[in-house]
């Protein structure tokens, strides 16, 4: 084989290797979230006969290590045999996970947020037919130096009953990658925070006068707790 042909082949292999590395280095985007999961969810108040409401969150999200931005798909579905009637979906952030916007939904006033949360939106789902679902794009930020949780209650339109509540459920990783373009986080995994230098764990002690999130999560998922959660700090009804 001529030296010229060998040089050309070697050049092609180098180019192919570079392309493969370039593809692998592209951070995950919202479309790579994988299947939805109802992990961390529980029925609370009894739904009308024939109505079976629940929610789904992606198994995996990806957080940009520079901007801290991420996109989460929140889905509410009716697996029953009858339409749901007017309902609403709430999307609430805790600790390092802050909900910045939910497409087509109204922001919950700070005074009406549930205890321990930092942000939230109310989505008027109206009537959900039997077997139907509706998804919302959730723009959020995740401080990878902290833990972070999200909560999805499904309520009557006036908030008097909570038929289903997913969370507060964590997103996180036990293998932080502070030097990568993005960090993948798994649903149902407590985040292992990394300090600013990327070489030590951050201080995860309580720095605010709120309940520990683990205790808050347990309380919210206890029997009837969702009703208690919203009884004193229920968001005003949103018409749209």
Secondary structure by P-SEA (a helix, b strand, c coil): ccaaaaaaaaaaaaaaaaaaaaaaacccccccccccccccccccccccccccccbbbbcbbbbccccccbbbbbbbbbcccccccbbbbbbbbccccccccccccccccccccccccccbbbbccccccccbbbbbbbbbcccccbbbbbbbbbbccccccccccccccccccccccccccbbbbbccccccccccccccccccccccccccaaaaaaaaaccaaaaaaacccccccccc
